[in-house]
């Protein structure tokens, strides 16, 4: 906190503490969301809903993504008329 105040980033210790608490809360929310998503994924696999990943399935996924995304990317790169 002292370095933050000396550098001019914070004017008071309370400001540094508030930012630290805010960052910690953000990290904890993100962590909780990630853990919830992992639980959902694990339950899906337990129910047999997972898919087997192989080199061929990864190539197919990459091809599918390229096919779907290239038109959108091209449209975004076109200059707009003013």
PDB file of N, CA, C and O in Angstrom:
ATOM      1  N   UNK A   1       0.822  -1.186   0.000  1.00  0.00           N
ATOM      2  CA  UNK A   1       0.000   0.000   0.000  1.00  0.00           C
ATOM      3  C   UNK A   1       0.868   1.253   0.000  1.00  0.00           C
ATOM      4  O   UNK A   1       0.572   2.236  -0.678  1.00  0.00           O
ATOM      5  N   UNK A   2       1.953   1.192   0.781  1.00  0.00           N
ATOM      6  CA  UNK A   2       2.829   2.356   0.856  1.00  0.00           C
ATOM      7  C   UNK A   2       3.423   2.706  -0.502  1.00  0.00           C
ATOM      8  O   UNK A   2       3.491   3.878  -0.872  1.00  0.00           O
ATOM      9  N   UNK A   3       3.858   1.674  -1.253  1.00  0.00           N
ATOM     10  CA  UNK A   3       4.406   1.934  -2.590  1.00  0.00           C
ATOM     11  C   UNK A   3       3.348   2.543  -3.500  1.00  0.00           C
ATOM     12  O   UNK A   3       3.648   3.437  -4.291  1.00  0.00           O
ATOM     13  N   UNK A   4       2.123   2.068  -3.393  1.00  0.00           N
ATOM     14  CA  UNK A   4       1.041   2.611  -4.212  1.00  0.00           C
ATOM     15  C   UNK A   4       0.766   4.072  -3.892  1.00  0.00           C
ATOM     16  O   UNK A   4       0.503   4.876  -4.786  1.00  0.00           O
ATOM     17  N   UNK A   5       0.826   4.400  -2.635  1.00  0.00           N
ATOM     18  CA  UNK A   5       0.618   5.794  -2.224  1.00  0.00           C
ATOM     19  C   UNK A   5       1.803   6.649  -2.653  1.00  0.00           C
ATOM     20  O   UNK A   5       1.618   7.753  -3.165  1.00  0.00           O
ATOM     21  N   UNK A   6       3.032   6.143  -2.446  1.00  0.00           N
ATOM     22  CA  UNK A   6       4.239   6.898  -2.830  1.00  0.00           C
ATOM     23  C   UNK A   6       4.297   7.141  -4.334  1.00  0.00           C
ATOM     24  O   UNK A   6       4.773   8.182  -4.785  1.00  0.00           O
ATOM     25  N   UNK A   7       3.808   6.173  -5.104  1.00  0.00           N
ATOM     26  CA  UNK A   7       3.847   6.340  -6.563  1.00  0.00           C
ATOM     27  C   UNK A   7       2.742   7.260  -7.066  1.00  0.00           C
ATOM     28  O   UNK A   7       2.763   7.685  -8.221  1.00  0.00           O
ATOM     29  N   UNK A   8       1.783   7.566  -6.210  1.00  0.00           N
ATOM     30  CA  UNK A   8       0.686   8.430  -6.612  1.00  0.00           C
ATOM     31  C   UNK A   8      -0.517   7.679  -7.144  1.00  0.00           C
ATOM     32  O   UNK A   8      -1.512   8.290  -7.534  1.00  0.00           O
ATOM     33  N   UNK A   9      -0.433   6.357  -7.161  1.00  0.00           N
ATOM     34  CA  UNK A   9      -1.566   5.569  -7.658  1.00  0.00           C
ATOM     35  C   UNK A   9      -2.755   5.683  -6.705  1.00  0.00           C
ATOM     36  O   UNK A   9      -3.905   5.739  -7.141  1.00  0.00           O
ATOM     37  N   UNK A  10      -2.477   5.715  -5.429  1.00  0.00           N
ATOM     38  CA  UNK A  10      -3.533   5.844  -4.419  1.00  0.00           C
ATOM     39  C   UNK A  10      -3.241   7.063  -3.562  1.00  0.00           C
ATOM     40  O   UNK A  10      -2.086   7.441  -3.362  1.00  0.00           O
ATOM     41  N   UNK A  11      -4.303   7.665  -3.065  1.00  0.00           N
ATOM     42  CA  UNK A  11      -4.106   8.804  -2.169  1.00  0.00           C
ATOM     43  C   UNK A  11      -4.189   8.363  -0.711  1.00  0.00           C
ATOM     44  O   UNK A  11      -3.615   8.999   0.173  1.00  0.00           O
ATOM     45  N   UNK A  12      -4.913   7.260  -0.467  1.00  0.00           N
ATOM     46  CA  UNK A  12      -5.079   6.776   0.911  1.00  0.00           C
ATOM     47  C   UNK A  12      -4.918   5.258   0.949  1.00  0.00           C
ATOM     48  O   UNK A  12      -5.120   4.585  -0.062  1.00  0.00           O
ATOM     49  N   UNK A  13      -4.558   4.724   2.103  1.00  0.00           N
ATOM     50  CA  UNK A  13      -4.465   3.284   2.276  1.00  0.00           C
ATOM     51  C   UNK A  13      -5.814   2.618   2.008  1.00  0.00           C
ATOM     52  O   UNK A  13      -5.882   1.510   1.475  1.00  0.00           O
ATOM     53  N   UNK A  14      -6.872   3.309   2.385  1.00  0.00           N
ATOM     54  CA  UNK A  14      -8.213   2.775   2.185  1.00  0.00           C
ATOM     55  C   UNK A  14      -8.517   2.550   0.703  1.00  0.00           C
ATOM     56  O   UNK A  14      -9.201   1.591   0.345  1.00  0.00           O
ATOM     57  N   UNK A  15      -8.007   3.436  -0.156  1.00  0.00           N
ATOM     58  CA  UNK A  15      -8.222   3.281  -1.602  1.00  0.00           C
ATOM     59  C   UNK A  15      -7.545   2.009  -2.107  1.00  0.00           C
ATOM     60  O   UNK A  15      -8.123   1.262  -2.896  1.00  0.00           O
ATOM     61  N   UNK A  16      -6.323   1.772  -1.650  1.00  0.00           N
ATOM     62  CA  UNK A  16      -5.602   0.569  -2.049  1.00  0.00           C
ATOM     63  C   UNK A  16      -6.315  -0.663  -1.528  1.00  0.00           C
ATOM     64  O   UNK A  16      -6.441  -1.657  -2.244  1.00  0.00           O
ATOM     65  N   UNK A  17      -6.779  -0.611  -0.298  1.00  0.00           N
ATOM     66  CA  UNK A  17      -7.482  -1.745   0.293  1.00  0.00           C
ATOM     67  C   UNK A  17      -8.794  -2.024  -0.435  1.00  0.00           C
ATOM     68  O   UNK A  17      -9.137  -3.184  -0.664  1.00  0.00           O
ATOM     69  N   UNK A  18      -9.521  -0.986  -0.796  1.00  0.00           N
ATOM     70  CA  UNK A  18     -10.776  -1.164  -1.538  1.00  0.00           C
ATOM     71  C   UNK A  18     -10.529  -1.833  -2.889  1.00  0.00           C
ATOM     72  O   UNK A  18     -11.278  -2.726  -3.286  1.00  0.00           O
ATOM     73  N   UNK A  19      -9.482  -1.406  -3.594  1.00  0.00           N
ATOM     74  CA  UNK A  19      -9.173  -2.021  -4.884  1.00  0.00           C
ATOM     75  C   UNK A  19      -8.759  -3.474  -4.706  1.00  0.00           C
ATOM     76  O   UNK A  19      -9.172  -4.337  -5.481  1.00  0.00           O
ATOM     77  N   UNK A  20      -7.950  -3.750  -3.697  1.00  0.00           N
ATOM     78  CA  UNK A  20      -7.521  -5.129  -3.439  1.00  0.00           C
ATOM     79  C   UNK A  20      -8.729  -6.010  -3.133  1.00  0.00           C
ATOM     80  O   UNK A  20      -8.813  -7.136  -3.623  1.00  0.00           O
ATOM     81  N   UNK A  21      -9.647  -5.518  -2.343  1.00  0.00           N
ATOM     82  CA  UNK A  21     -10.845  -6.280  -2.009  1.00  0.00           C
ATOM     83  C   UNK A  21     -11.716  -6.499  -3.249  1.00  0.00           C
ATOM     84  O   UNK A  21     -12.262  -7.584  -3.451  1.00  0.00           O
ATOM     85  N   UNK A  22     -11.836  -5.481  -4.056  1.00  0.00           N
ATOM     86  CA  UNK A  22     -12.620  -5.603  -5.283  1.00  0.00           C
ATOM     87  C   UNK A  22     -12.026  -6.653  -6.221  1.00  0.00           C
ATOM     88  O   UNK A  22     -12.752  -7.467  -6.792  1.00  0.00           O
ATOM     89  N   UNK A  23     -10.694  -6.628  -6.375  1.00  0.00           N
ATOM     90  CA  UNK A  23     -10.025  -7.619  -7.219  1.00  0.00           C
ATOM     91  C   UNK A  23     -10.203  -9.025  -6.650  1.00  0.00           C
ATOM     92  O   UNK A  23     -10.447  -9.971  -7.399  1.00  0.00           O
ATOM     93  N   UNK A  24     -10.083  -9.164  -5.348  1.00  0.00           N
ATOM     94  CA  UNK A  24     -10.251 -10.474  -4.707  1.00  0.00           C
ATOM     95  C   UNK A  24     -11.672 -10.992  -4.930  1.00  0.00           C
ATOM     96  O   UNK A  24     -11.864 -12.167  -5.241  1.00  0.00           O
ATOM     97  N   UNK A  25     -12.661 -10.121  -4.772  1.00  0.00           N
ATOM     98  CA  UNK A  25     -14.053 -10.535  -5.000  1.00  0.00           C
ATOM     99  C   UNK A  25     -14.268 -10.973  -6.439  1.00  0.00           C
ATOM    100  O   UNK A  25     -14.963 -11.958  -6.689  1.00  0.00           O
ATOM    101  N   UNK A  26     -13.679 -10.254  -7.387  1.00  0.00           N
ATOM    102  CA  UNK A  26     -13.789 -10.621  -8.802  1.00  0.00           C
ATOM    103  C   UNK A  26     -13.172 -12.000  -9.046  1.00  0.00           C
ATOM    104  O   UNK A  26     -13.757 -12.838  -9.732  1.00  0.00           O
ATOM    105  N   UNK A  27     -11.998 -12.222  -8.483  1.00  0.00           N
ATOM    106  CA  UNK A  27     -11.327 -13.520  -8.644  1.00  0.00           C
ATOM    107  C   UNK A  27     -12.168 -14.635  -8.040  1.00  0.00           C
ATOM    108  O   UNK A  27     -12.302 -15.700  -8.643  1.00  0.00           O
ATOM    109  N   UNK A  28     -12.731 -14.411  -6.867  1.00  0.00           N
ATOM    110  CA  UNK A  28     -13.554 -15.433  -6.209  1.00  0.00           C
ATOM    111  C   UNK A  28     -14.828 -15.725  -7.003  1.00  0.00           C
ATOM    112  O   UNK A  28     -15.242 -16.881  -7.096  1.00  0.00           O
ATOM    113  N   UNK A  29     -15.458 -14.687  -7.581  1.00  0.00           N
ATOM    114  CA  UNK A  29     -16.650 -14.902  -8.420  1.00  0.00           C
ATOM    115  C   UNK A  29     -16.284 -15.723  -9.648  1.00  0.00           C
ATOM    116  O   UNK A  29     -16.991 -16.663 -10.011  1.00  0.00           O
ATOM    117  N   UNK A  30     -15.172 -15.359 -10.287  1.00  0.00           N
ATOM    118  CA  UNK A  30     -14.712 -16.077 -11.468  1.00  0.00           C
ATOM    119  C   UNK A  30     -14.406 -17.526 -11.120  1.00  0.00           C
ATOM    120  O   UNK A  30     -14.760 -18.433 -11.873  1.00  0.00           O
ATOM    121  N   UNK A  31     -13.755 -17.749  -9.995  1.00  0.00           N
ATOM    122  CA  UNK A  31     -13.427 -19.103  -9.534  1.00  0.00           C
ATOM    123  C   UNK A  31     -14.700 -19.915  -9.303  1.00  0.00           C
ATOM    124  O   UNK A  31     -14.787 -21.068  -9.728  1.00  0.00           O
ATOM    125  N   UNK A  32     -15.688 -19.322  -8.633  1.00  0.00           N
ATOM    126  CA  UNK A  32     -16.944 -20.025  -8.359  1.00  0.00           C
ATOM    127  C   UNK A  32     -17.663 -20.373  -9.663  1.00  0.00           C
ATOM    128  O   UNK A  32     -18.213 -21.466  -9.795  1.00  0.00           O
ATOM    129  N   UNK A  33     -17.660 -19.446 -10.627  1.00  0.00           N
ATOM    130  CA  UNK A  33     -18.291 -19.715 -11.925  1.00  0.00           C
ATOM    131  C   UNK A  33     -17.584 -20.856 -12.645  1.00  0.00           C
ATOM    132  O   UNK A  33     -18.236 -21.716 -13.237  1.00  0.00           O
ATOM    133  N   UNK A  34     -16.254 -20.866 -12.596  1.00  0.00           N
ATOM    134  CA  UNK A  34     -15.488 -21.929 -13.239  1.00  0.00           C
ATOM    135  C   UNK A  34     -15.769 -23.279 -12.582  1.00  0.00           C
ATOM    136  O   UNK A  34     -15.967 -24.277 -13.275  1.00  0.00           O
ATOM    137  N   UNK A  35     -15.788 -23.314 -11.260  1.00  0.00           N
ATOM    138  CA  UNK A  35     -16.078 -24.569 -10.561  1.00  0.00           C
ATOM    139  C   UNK A  35     -17.478 -25.080 -10.897  1.00  0.00           C
ATOM    140  O   UNK A  35     -17.679 -26.284 -11.052  1.00  0.00           O
ATOM    141  N   UNK A  36     -18.441 -24.171 -11.010  1.00  0.00           N
ATOM    142  CA  UNK A  36     -19.800 -24.576 -11.374  1.00  0.00           C
ATOM    143  C   UNK A  36     -19.819 -25.174 -12.782  1.00  0.00           C
ATOM    144  O   UNK A  36     -20.483 -26.182 -13.021  1.00  0.00           O
ATOM    145  N   UNK A  37     -19.096 -24.558 -13.703  1.00  0.00           N
ATOM    146  CA  UNK A  37     -19.036 -25.081 -15.071  1.00  0.00           C
ATOM    147  C   UNK A  37     -18.354 -26.443 -15.114  1.00  0.00           C
ATOM    148  O   UNK A  37     -18.755 -27.320 -15.879  1.00  0.00           O
ATOM    149  N   UNK A  38     -17.327 -26.616 -14.293  1.00  0.00           N
ATOM    150  CA  UNK A  38     -16.650 -27.915 -14.232  1.00  0.00           C
ATOM    151  C   UNK A  38     -17.607 -28.982 -13.703  1.00  0.00           C
ATOM    152  O   UNK A  38     -17.637 -30.098 -14.222  1.00  0.00           O
ATOM    153  N   UNK A  39     -18.382 -28.651 -12.686  1.00  0.00           N
ATOM    154  CA  UNK A  39     -19.356 -29.604 -12.144  1.00  0.00           C
ATOM    155  C   UNK A  39     -20.384 -29.991 -13.207  1.00  0.00           C
ATOM    156  O   UNK A  39     -20.745 -31.162 -13.322  1.00  0.00           O
ATOM    157  N   UNK A  40     -20.852 -29.024 -13.975  1.00  0.00           N
ATOM    158  CA  UNK A  40     -21.821 -29.303 -15.044  1.00  0.00           C
ATOM    159  C   UNK A  40     -21.187 -30.225 -16.081  1.00  0.00           C
ATOM    160  O   UNK A  40     -21.819 -31.176 -16.540  1.00  0.00           O
ATOM    161  N   UNK A  41     -19.940 -29.945 -16.447  1.00  0.00           N
ATOM    162  CA  UNK A  41     -19.255 -30.771 -17.442  1.00  0.00           C
ATOM    163  C   UNK A  41     -19.037 -32.187 -16.922  1.00  0.00           C
ATOM    164  O   UNK A  41     -19.243 -33.154 -17.656  1.00  0.00           O
ATOM    165  N   UNK A  42     -18.626 -32.319 -15.674  1.00  0.00           N
ATOM    166  CA  UNK A  42     -18.419 -33.643 -15.096  1.00  0.00           C
ATOM    167  C   UNK A  42     -19.722 -34.437 -15.050  1.00  0.00           C
ATOM    168  O   UNK A  42     -19.731 -35.634 -15.335  1.00  0.00           O
ATOM    169  N   UNK A  43     -20.813 -33.779 -14.696  1.00  0.00           N
ATOM    170  CA  UNK A  43     -22.110 -34.454 -14.669  1.00  0.00           C
ATOM    171  C   UNK A  43     -22.504 -34.901 -16.069  1.00  0.00           C
ATOM    172  O   UNK A  43     -23.071 -35.980 -16.239  1.00  0.00           O
ATOM    173  N   UNK A  44     -22.212 -34.091 -17.061  1.00  0.00           N
ATOM    174  CA  UNK A  44     -22.515 -34.438 -18.450  1.00  0.00           C
ATOM    175  C   UNK A  44     -21.744 -35.685 -18.871  1.00  0.00           C
ATOM    176  O   UNK A  44     -22.298 -36.584 -19.505  1.00  0.00           O
ATOM    177  N   UNK A  45     -20.472 -35.732 -18.517  1.00  0.00           N
ATOM    178  CA  UNK A  45     -19.651 -36.890 -18.860  1.00  0.00           C
ATOM    179  C   UNK A  45     -20.177 -38.127 -18.128  1.00  0.00           C
ATOM    180  O   UNK A  45     -20.245 -39.209 -18.712  1.00  0.00           O
ATOM    181  N   UNK A  46     -20.549 -37.974 -16.854  1.00  0.00           N
ATOM    182  CA  UNK A  46     -21.087 -39.091 -16.078  1.00  0.00           C
ATOM    183  C   UNK A  46     -22.350 -39.649 -16.719  1.00  0.00           C
ATOM    184  O   UNK A  46     -22.593 -40.855 -16.679  1.00  0.00           O
ATOM    185  N   UNK A  47     -23.156 -38.766 -17.311  1.00  0.00           N
ATOM    186  CA  UNK A  47     -24.390 -39.214 -17.979  1.00  0.00           C
ATOM    187  C   UNK A  47     -24.106 -39.804 -19.364  1.00  0.00           C
ATOM    188  O   UNK A  47     -25.024 -40.248 -20.054  1.00  0.00           O
ATOM    189  N   UNK A  48     -22.835 -39.806 -19.763  1.00  0.00           N
ATOM    190  CA  UNK A  48     -22.479 -40.366 -21.058  1.00  0.00           C
ATOM    191  C   UNK A  48     -22.667 -39.403 -22.207  1.00  0.00           C
ATOM    192  O   UNK A  48     -22.740 -39.823 -23.362  1.00  0.00           O
ATOM    193  N   UNK A  49     -22.749 -38.110 -21.910  1.00  0.00           N
ATOM    194  CA  UNK A  49     -22.982 -37.105 -22.950  1.00  0.00           C
ATOM    195  C   UNK A  49     -21.696 -36.543 -23.542  1.00  0.00           C
ATOM    196  O   UNK A  49     -21.741 -35.718 -24.455  1.00  0.00           O
ATOM    197  N   UNK A  50     -20.563 -36.979 -23.033  1.00  0.00           N
ATOM    198  CA  UNK A  50     -19.285 -36.476 -23.532  1.00  0.00           C
ATOM    199  C   UNK A  50     -18.977 -37.054 -24.905  1.00  0.00           C
ATOM    200  O   UNK A  50     -19.602 -38.019 -25.344  1.00  0.00           O
ATOM    201  N   UNK A  51     -18.016 -36.456 -25.567  1.00  0.00           N
ATOM    202  CA  UNK A  51     -17.587 -36.975 -26.863  1.00  0.00           C
ATOM    203  C   UNK A  51     -16.104 -37.348 -26.756  1.00  0.00           C
ATOM    204  O   UNK A  51     -15.345 -36.724 -26.013  1.00  0.00           O
ATOM    205  N   UNK A  52     -15.720 -38.352 -27.494  1.00  0.00           N
ATOM    206  CA  UNK A  52     -14.334 -38.779 -27.508  1.00  0.00           C
ATOM    207  C   UNK A  52     -13.559 -37.845 -28.430  1.00  0.00           C
ATOM    208  O   UNK A  52     -13.953 -37.608 -29.572  1.00  0.00           O
ATOM    209  N   UNK A  53     -12.458 -37.323 -27.919  1.00  0.00           N
ATOM    210  CA  UNK A  53     -11.628 -36.418 -28.701  1.00  0.00           C
ATOM    211  C   UNK A  53     -10.494 -37.224 -29.319  1.00  0.00           C
ATOM    212  O   UNK A  53      -9.728 -37.883 -28.616  1.00  0.00           O
ATOM    213  N   UNK A  54     -10.400 -37.162 -30.614  1.00  0.00           N
ATOM    214  CA  UNK A  54      -9.329 -37.835 -31.344  1.00  0.00           C
ATOM    215  C   UNK A  54      -8.697 -36.813 -32.287  1.00  0.00           C
ATOM    216  O   UNK A  54      -9.267 -35.743 -32.502  1.00  0.00           O
ATOM    217  N   UNK A  55      -7.542 -37.121 -32.848  1.00  0.00           N
ATOM    218  CA  UNK A  55      -6.958 -36.190 -33.824  1.00  0.00           C
ATOM    219  C   UNK A  55      -7.927 -35.908 -34.987  1.00  0.00           C
ATOM    220  O   UNK A  55      -8.016 -34.775 -35.461  1.00  0.00           O
ATOM    221  N   UNK A  56      -8.644 -36.933 -35.437  1.00  0.00           N
ATOM    222  CA  UNK A  56      -9.597 -36.724 -36.538  1.00  0.00           C
ATOM    223  C   UNK A  56     -10.759 -35.829 -36.113  1.00  0.00           C
ATOM    224  O   UNK A  56     -11.172 -34.951 -36.871  1.00  0.00           O
ATOM    225  N   UNK A  57     -11.289 -36.044 -34.907  1.00  0.00           N
ATOM    226  CA  UNK A  57     -12.410 -35.215 -34.463  1.00  0.00           C
ATOM    227  C   UNK A  57     -11.957 -33.773 -34.261  1.00  0.00           C
ATOM    228  O   UNK A  57     -12.731 -32.847 -34.506  1.00  0.00           O
ATOM    229  N   UNK A  58     -10.722 -33.565 -33.821  1.00  0.00           N
ATOM    230  CA  UNK A  58     -10.213 -32.200 -33.662  1.00  0.00           C
ATOM    231  C   UNK A  58     -10.052 -31.519 -35.018  1.00  0.00           C
ATOM    232  O   UNK A  58     -10.370 -30.338 -35.159  1.00  0.00           O
ATOM    233  N   UNK A  59      -9.555 -32.261 -36.023  1.00  0.00           N
ATOM    234  CA  UNK A  59      -9.436 -31.683 -37.369  1.00  0.00           C
ATOM    235  C   UNK A  59     -10.819 -31.316 -37.911  1.00  0.00           C
ATOM    236  O   UNK A  59     -10.992 -30.260 -38.519  1.00  0.00           O
ATOM    237  N   UNK A  60     -11.794 -32.188 -37.689  1.00  0.00           N
ATOM    238  CA  UNK A  60     -13.153 -31.915 -38.161  1.00  0.00           C
ATOM    239  C   UNK A  60     -13.726 -30.680 -37.472  1.00  0.00           C
ATOM    240  O   UNK A  60     -14.355 -29.841 -38.117  1.00  0.00           O
ATOM    241  N   UNK A  61     -13.507 -30.569 -36.159  1.00  0.00           N
ATOM    242  CA  UNK A  61     -13.971 -29.391 -35.430  1.00  0.00           C
ATOM    243  C   UNK A  61     -13.324 -28.128 -35.987  1.00  0.00           C
ATOM    244  O   UNK A  61     -14.001 -27.122 -36.204  1.00  0.00           O
ATOM    245  N   UNK A  62     -12.020 -28.181 -36.218  1.00  0.00           N
ATOM    246  CA  UNK A  62     -11.313 -27.015 -36.770  1.00  0.00           C
ATOM    247  C   UNK A  62     -11.866 -26.648 -38.137  1.00  0.00           C
ATOM    248  O   UNK A  62     -12.064 -25.470 -38.433  1.00  0.00           O
ATOM    249  N   UNK A  63     -12.115 -27.641 -38.964  1.00  0.00           N
ATOM    250  CA  UNK A  63     -12.685 -27.376 -40.293  1.00  0.00           C
ATOM    251  C   UNK A  63     -14.065 -26.746 -40.178  1.00  0.00           C
ATOM    252  O   UNK A  63     -14.380 -25.803 -40.903  1.00  0.00           O
ATOM    253  N   UNK A  64     -14.890 -27.261 -39.270  1.00  0.00           N
ATOM    254  CA  UNK A  64     -16.238 -26.713 -39.073  1.00  0.00           C
ATOM    255  C   UNK A  64     -16.184 -25.262 -38.611  1.00  0.00           C
ATOM    256  O   UNK A  64     -16.940 -24.420 -39.095  1.00  0.00           O
ATOM    257  N   UNK A  65     -15.290 -24.975 -37.676  1.00  0.00           N
ATOM    258  CA  UNK A  65     -15.160 -23.601 -37.173  1.00  0.00           C
ATOM    259  C   UNK A  65     -14.718 -22.670 -38.296  1.00  0.00           C
ATOM    260  O   UNK A  65     -15.258 -21.574 -38.447  1.00  0.00           O
ATOM    261  N   UNK A  66     -13.744 -23.101 -39.077  1.00  0.00           N
ATOM    262  CA  UNK A  66     -13.273 -22.274 -40.198  1.00  0.00           C
ATOM    263  C   UNK A  66     -14.400 -22.009 -41.184  1.00  0.00           C
ATOM    264  O   UNK A  66     -14.563 -20.883 -41.652  1.00  0.00           O
ATOM    265  N   UNK A  67     -15.178 -23.037 -41.503  1.00  0.00           N
ATOM    266  CA  UNK A  67     -16.274 -22.891 -42.463  1.00  0.00           C
ATOM    267  C   UNK A  67     -17.312 -21.893 -41.954  1.00  0.00           C
ATOM    268  O   UNK A  67     -17.822 -21.072 -42.717  1.00  0.00           O
ATOM    269  N   UNK A  68     -17.619 -21.971 -40.660  1.00  0.00           N
ATOM    270  CA  UNK A  68     -18.640 -21.078 -40.099  1.00  0.00           C
ATOM    271  C   UNK A  68     -18.124 -19.660 -39.901  1.00  0.00           C
ATOM    272  O   UNK A  68     -18.885 -18.702 -40.038  1.00  0.00           O
ATOM    273  N   UNK A  69     -16.852 -19.514 -39.584  1.00  0.00           N
ATOM    274  CA  UNK A  69     -16.339 -18.201 -39.184  1.00  0.00           C
ATOM    275  C   UNK A  69     -15.745 -17.370 -40.316  1.00  0.00           C
ATOM    276  O   UNK A  69     -15.706 -16.143 -40.225  1.00  0.00           O
ATOM    277  N   UNK A  70     -15.294 -18.006 -41.352  1.00  0.00           N
ATOM    278  CA  UNK A  70     -14.660 -17.230 -42.435  1.00  0.00           C
ATOM    279  C   UNK A  70     -15.585 -16.180 -43.041  1.00  0.00           C
ATOM    280  O   UNK A  70     -15.142 -15.051 -43.250  1.00  0.00           O
ATOM    281  N   UNK A  71     -16.861 -16.496 -43.338  1.00  0.00           N
ATOM    282  CA  UNK A  71     -17.727 -15.441 -43.891  1.00  0.00           C
ATOM    283  C   UNK A  71     -17.892 -14.263 -42.925  1.00  0.00           C
ATOM    284  O   UNK A  71     -17.904 -13.109 -43.353  1.00  0.00           O
ATOM    285  N   UNK A  72     -18.017 -14.547 -41.645  1.00  0.00           N
ATOM    286  CA  UNK A  72     -18.169 -13.474 -40.664  1.00  0.00           C
ATOM    287  C   UNK A  72     -16.904 -12.625 -40.590  1.00  0.00           C
ATOM    288  O   UNK A  72     -16.979 -11.397 -40.548  1.00  0.00           O
ATOM    289  N   UNK A  73     -15.755 -13.270 -40.573  1.00  0.00           N
ATOM    290  CA  UNK A  73     -14.495 -12.546 -40.530  1.00  0.00           C
ATOM    291  C   UNK A  73     -14.324 -11.676 -41.777  1.00  0.00           C
ATOM    292  O   UNK A  73     -13.896 -10.525 -41.679  1.00  0.00           O
ATOM    293  N   UNK A  74     -14.654 -12.216 -42.929  1.00  0.00           N
ATOM    294  CA  UNK A  74     -14.554 -11.441 -44.176  1.00  0.00           C
ATOM    295  C   UNK A  74     -15.469 -10.225 -44.132  1.00  0.00           C
ATOM    296  O   UNK A  74     -15.086  -9.141 -44.572  1.00  0.00           O
ATOM    297  N   UNK A  75     -16.680 -10.401 -43.601  1.00  0.00           N
ATOM    298  CA  UNK A  75     -17.616  -9.287 -43.509  1.00  0.00           C
ATOM    299  C   UNK A  75     -17.096  -8.206 -42.554  1.00  0.00           C
ATOM    300  O   UNK A  75     -17.277  -7.015 -42.803  1.00  0.00           O
ATOM    301  N   UNK A  76     -16.458  -8.621 -41.476  1.00  0.00           N
ATOM    302  CA  UNK A  76     -15.928  -7.654 -40.527  1.00  0.00           C
ATOM    303  C   UNK A  76     -14.731  -6.889 -41.086  1.00  0.00           C
ATOM    304  O   UNK A  76     -14.473  -5.756 -40.679  1.00  0.00           O
ATOM    305  N   UNK A  77     -14.007  -7.496 -42.008  1.00  0.00           N
ATOM    306  CA  UNK A  77     -12.812  -6.852 -42.562  1.00  0.00           C
ATOM    307  C   UNK A  77     -13.107  -5.959 -43.749  1.00  0.00           C
ATOM    308  O   UNK A  77     -12.249  -5.181 -44.165  1.00  0.00           O
ATOM    309  N   UNK A  78     -14.321  -6.059 -44.306  1.00  0.00           N
ATOM    310  CA  UNK A  78     -14.684  -5.192 -45.431  1.00  0.00           C
ATOM    311  C   UNK A  78     -14.785  -3.750 -44.965  1.00  0.00           C
ATOM    312  O   UNK A  78     -15.342  -3.476 -43.902  1.00  0.00           O
ATOM    313  N   UNK A  79     -14.250  -2.829 -45.756  1.00  0.00           N
ATOM    314  CA  UNK A  79     -14.391  -1.414 -45.370  1.00  0.00           C
ATOM    315  C   UNK A  79     -15.857  -1.001 -45.456  1.00  0.00           C
ATOM    316  O   UNK A  79     -16.590  -1.429 -46.347  1.00  0.00           O
ATOM    317  N   UNK A  80     -16.258  -0.170 -44.522  1.00  0.00           N
ATOM    318  CA  UNK A  80     -17.637   0.316 -44.509  1.00  0.00           C
ATOM    319  C   UNK A  80     -17.750   1.586 -45.323  1.00  0.00           C
ATOM    320  O   UNK A  80     -16.809   2.379 -45.380  1.00  0.00           O
ATOM    321  N   UNK A  81     -18.875   1.781 -45.941  1.00  0.00           N
ATOM    322  CA  UNK A  81     -19.128   2.998 -46.722  1.00  0.00           C
ATOM    323  C   UNK A  81     -19.563   4.106 -45.778  1.00  0.00           C
ATOM    324  O   UNK A  81     -20.350   3.874 -44.860  1.00  0.00           O
ATOM    325  N   UNK A  82     -19.048   5.315 -46.005  1.00  0.00           N
ATOM    326  CA  UNK A  82     -19.426   6.443 -45.159  1.00  0.00           C
ATOM    327  C   UNK A  82     -20.315   7.384 -45.896  1.00  0.00           C
ATOM    328  O   UNK A  82     -20.736   8.399 -45.340  1.00  0.00           O
TER     329      UNK A  82
END
